[in-house]
Amino acid sequence: MLHLIKNIAVTILIVSVVLLTFIAVLSIWDVVSDDLFFKSMSTMGILAFASSVILIAIKYLEGKKDQIV
């Protein structure tokens, strides 16, 4: 179960980085407005932070599981 959650969190991180990079490039070339870029960056930052917290929690829980056995 933890392995599945870990894979989902890593996938969210990767997708966040790819989307943010794409939107950043579009913003540089003035295809999208700057407001969209900053809102997207904020949203992706929150998703990346949440995914990181999940990954840290899983690492902690995996360590506890190994100590119990």
MONORUR-V642501 format. One record per residue. RES is the residue in one letter. SS is DSSP state (H for helix, E for strand, - for the rest). PSI is psi in degrees with one decimal (NA if undefined). OMEGA is omega in degrees with one decimal (999 if undefined). Layout:
<<RES	SS	PSI	OMEGA> <RES	SS	PSI	OMEGA>>
//
This chain:
<<M	-	-44.9	179.4> <L	H	-33.5	179.8> <H	H	-39.7	178.3> <L	H	-44.5	179.0> <I	H	-39.8	178.1> <K	H	-44.0	178.7> <N	H	-39.8	179.1> <I	H	-42.9	-179.9> <A	H	-41.7	177.9> <V	H	-39.9	178.0> <T	H	-42.1	177.9> <I	H	-42.7	178.1> <L	H	-45.5	-178.7> <I	H	-45.3	179.4> <V	H	-39.3	178.5> <S	H	-45.7	-179.3> <V	H	-42.6	180.0> <V	H	-46.2	180.0> <L	H	-42.7	179.6> <L	H	-40.7	177.6> <T	H	-43.8	179.8> <F	H	-46.4	179.9> <I	H	-36.5	178.4> <A	H	-42.6	178.8> <V	H	-42.6	177.6> <L	H	-36.6	179.0> <S	H	-38.3	177.8> <I	H	-40.4	-178.8> <W	-	10.9	177.7> <D	-	31.5	175.0> <V	-	-36.2	176.4> <V	-	161.0	-178.5> <S	-	159.0	178.7> <D	H	-32.5	-179.8> <D	H	-42.1	178.2> <L	H	-39.3	179.9> <F	H	-47.8	-177.9> <F	H	-37.8	176.1> <K	H	-40.7	178.4> <S	H	-41.5	179.8> <M	H	-40.9	178.2> <S	H	-45.0	-179.7> <T	H	-46.6	-179.9> <M	H	-35.1	177.1> <G	H	-41.7	178.4> <I	H	-43.0	177.7> <L	H	-41.4	178.9> <A	H	-41.9	178.3> <F	H	-46.0	-179.5> <A	H	-40.8	178.4> <S	H	-38.5	178.4> <S	H	-42.0	178.2> <V	H	-41.4	178.4> <I	H	-43.7	179.9> <L	H	-39.9	177.8> <I	H	-41.4	178.7> <A	H	-40.3	179.4> <I	H	-42.6	177.2> <K	H	-42.4	179.0> <Y	H	-46.1	-179.1> <L	H	-37.2	177.5> <E	H	-38.4	177.5> <G	H	-40.8	177.9> <K	H	-37.8	-179.7> <K	H	-40.7	179.3> <D	H	-32.6	-179.3> <Q	H	-31.8	-177.8> <I	H	-38.9	-175.6> <V	-	NA	999>>
//
